[in-house]
Each structure stands twice: as C-alpha cells, then as structure tokens.
Amino acid sequence: MAHMNRLRMTTRIFAAIGFATGRLLLAADEPNQKMPVTNTERMDFPSGGTLRLTKSTGMVTVEAWDRPDVEITTITSINKVRVAGERHGDELVITTDFPHRAFPRIDLEYRIKVPSFARLIANHDDGDVNIDGLVGDIQVTLHQGEIMLHLPQEGRYNVNAKSQFGNVNSDFPGQKQRTWWLTQRAANDDSSSAPKLNLKVVFGDILILKTRIPKPPESLLPAPKANGS
C-alpha cells in the first residue's frame, strides 16, 4: 500500500510539472500583449531653422504641414523611452534616451510634422526614414533600413544619394553610377541654389519619388472661351 501511495504521489508530481511546463511554453508562444505608449508634444520652431534627430531608431516619418510649429508623436512598446526637443540657436534638436539594456528590444516610431521649408538632419540607426513634402535641405545617414522621399514634382534638387549595400532610385533627373559592385550612387547638380539632398545608407535602399498632383476632372476645368469674346 505504501508503495502504491508513493507511486501515485510521484505520478501527480510529474503531471504537475508537465502542466506547468506546458503553461510556460504556451505563454512563451503568445504575442506580446503590452499596449503601445503614445506621446504627442508641440514645440516652437525657428523660422528657416533646422530639425535635427540624434540617436533615433525605429520608424521615422517627417511630414510637411502648414503650421509654423513642430508636432512630435512617439509610439513605443515601453514607457521608459524619453524623446525630448531642445533649441540650440536656429536648430531644434530631438534626442532619444533609452532605458538600460532595453535598447535592442524597443519598438519605436516617430511621427513628426514640420513647416515645409524646414531643413532636416537625421542621424538614424536602424529602421526606415520617410520624408514627405519638405522643400528644404535634407541630410539623412542611416545604418540599416530604407530612406524614402516624396517631393513636389515641380521641384529642382541637388541630389547626392549613396547606398553601400542596396539600390538608389530617383524620379528626378540624375546620373547613376556604381563605384563597385555593392555600391550604387545617384547624383545630379541641377542648380547651385536648389535644395540639397544628401542621403546615405549602409544596408538598404533609397527612393526619391515625385509627389504627383492629379489633374482635376474635366467637369471642374474652366470652359473654353468662345471666339470673339
């Protein structure tokens, strides 16, 4: 009888261990249920000034709008990331501070709205950089990801774009060349006074696209004038 009791107890222990192990494995397979943390802040922006991003990582979207100030929205997987802006002369510098040891596992997104004539300097780590509608000088250096620009189709730009391990494609006139088989560069000097686009990525592609404005439907076009009117 004592032997049978010990056997039942051993069986229960192993069953409990198996159940607990299965729960742990299921928990490990479940997706992270943490709610994203969103923060939005507006700041004054110097007329004709520069927006500078330092120590940024993740997804960055910079979009032109018709207001004179800057709006910065950050979306992150943890609430200990601190994104702050500080004026330095005619520059607004956006810095990102990360919690200790959490940096490799952070999902971070920046959505920034600036005046269209703002200059942009971004020293980005990993992740995509998307720029829409700016008409000032743009300088982006990126370690890994994609740089994509949507620019007014009537604009003229002085382009210097280089990808070390990727491709460069532009809708604007330019000259493509390869300095060696892993490097592609697109450059053109359209005008000395044109906005300068200095773009560089190590691992990834660069896309410079025209923002085409669709023509209004014929019903909205003014009627042609009759002869003799």
N, C-alpha and C positions, 0 to 999 in steps of 0.2 A: 504493500500500500504506500509506504513512504517513497519507494522508487517511482511509483506512478505519479505521486504528487510532485516529486521533483521534475519528472518528465513534462507534466502539464505546465509547471512554472517556467521551465526552460522554453517550451513552445510559445507561451504567452510573451515572454521577454523578446524572443526573436520576432514574433509578429508585431510587437510594439515598435521594435527597431525598424522593421521593414516599412511599417506605416509612416513613421516619422521621416524615414529616408525618402519615401515617395512624395510626401508633402514638400520636403525641401527641394526635390528635383522639379516638381510642378511649379513651385514658387520661382525657381531659377529660370524656368522657361517662360513665365508670364512677362509681358512687356512692362516697362517702367511706367507706373501709373501716376508719377508726380505731375502735378499741374504746372504749366509754364507760368513764370513770373514776368509780368509786363509792367514796364515803367515808361512814362512819357514826360518829357521836360521841354520847355521852350526857353530860348535864350536870345538876347540881343545879338545882332551880327553887325560887324563894322562895314560901312559902305565900301564896296570894292575890295572887301577883305578875303581872307583865305580860311578855308576849313581844313584842319589837319587832323588825321586819325593816326594814333600811335598805339602799338601793342594790341591791335584789334585782331580778332579771329572769328571764324564762322561766316555767316551770310551778311553781306553789306549791300544795302540799296540806298543810293543817293538820288533824290528826285527833285527837280526844279519846281518851285511854286511861285505865286505872285505876291508873297508877303515879304517884308524886309527882315524878319527874324528867322530863327532856325528852330525846327522841331525835331527832337531825337526820341525815338521809341526803341526800347530794347526788350527783347523777349529771350528769356534764358531758362534753363532747366533747374537752376538753383537760385536761391535768393541772396547769396553772398557775393555775387559779382557786382562790382561797383563801376559804373560808367559815369564820368564827370567831365564837364566842359569848363575851360578856364581861358580868359582873354590874355593874350600876350601881344600887345601892340595891335596890329591890324589882323592878327590871327585868332581864331577860336580853336583851341586845341582840345580834342576829345581823347581822353585816356581811359584805359580799362585795367582795373585791378582785379586779380583773381585770388580766390582762397587758396591756402597752402595745399598742394598736392591734388587739387581738384581740376587743374587746368586741362589735362588730356581728356577728361570725360565731360566737358561742358558743351552743351548745345547753346549757341548764342547767335542772335540775329539783331542787326541794326537796321532800322528804317528811318532815314534822315531826309528831311525836306529843307532846302536852302534856296535863297534867291538864285535865279538863273545865271546871273553874271558872277557868281562866287567862283573863286579859284579853289581847286581841290588838290590836296596832297594826302595820299593814303599809303602808309607802310603796313601792309597786311601780311598776316602769317599764312594760315590755311583757310580755304573757303572761297566762295565766289564773290566778286565785286561787280555790282550792276549800277550803271550811271545813266540817268535818263533826263535829257533836256538841258543840260548845262551848256553854256556857251563861253565859259572862261577857260583858262589854262587848267589842264588835268594831268596830274602825275600820280601814277599808281605802280607800286612794286609789290609783287605777290610771290610767295614761295610755291604754293600749290593750289590750283583751282582754275577758275575761268574769269577773265575780265570781259565784260560786255558793255558797250556804249551804244545808246540810242541818241543820235544827234540830229538837229534840224537839217533837213535835206538841202536847204539853200546855203548852208554854212560853208566856209572855207577854213581848212585846218592845216596846221603844220604838224605832220604825223611822224612819230618815231616810235615804232612798236616792235618788240622783240620777244619771242618765246624760245627758250633754250630746248625744251623737250615738248614741243607742241606746234600748233599752226596759228598763223595770223591771217585773218580775212577782213577786208575793208570794202565798203560800198563807195568810198571816196577815192578819187584818183591817187595813184601812188605807184611805187616801184617795189616789187618783191624780189628778194634775193636770199640765198642761203649761203651763210659763211662756212658751214659744214653741214653734214647730213642731218644733224639733230637740231639745228638752229634755223629758224625762219624769221625774217625781218621784213617789215613793210615800212617804207619811208617815202615822204614827199615833202617838198618845200613849196607849198602853194603860195605863201606870201609871208614876208617877214613880220607883218603886223597881225597875222592870223593867230587865233588861239593855238597854243602848243599842247599836243597830246604826247606825253612821254609815258609809255606803258611797257612794263617788263614783267614777265612771269618765268619762273624756272620750269615747273611742271604744269602744263595746262595750255589752253588756247586763249587767243584774243580775238574778239569780234567787234568791229566798228560798223554800226548799221545806221542807215538813214531813216529818220522818222518821217515817213511819207504822209502828207496830209491828203486825204481822199478828196476828189473833186466833188462839189455839190451836185445833186441830181439836176437834170436839165430843167425840171419844173421850177427850180429855185433860181435859175440863172435869169438875168435881166433880158427882156425881149429885145431883139434887134430893132434898131430904129428904121423906120420906113424911109425910102428915098425921098429927098426934098424936104424932110422935116427939120 
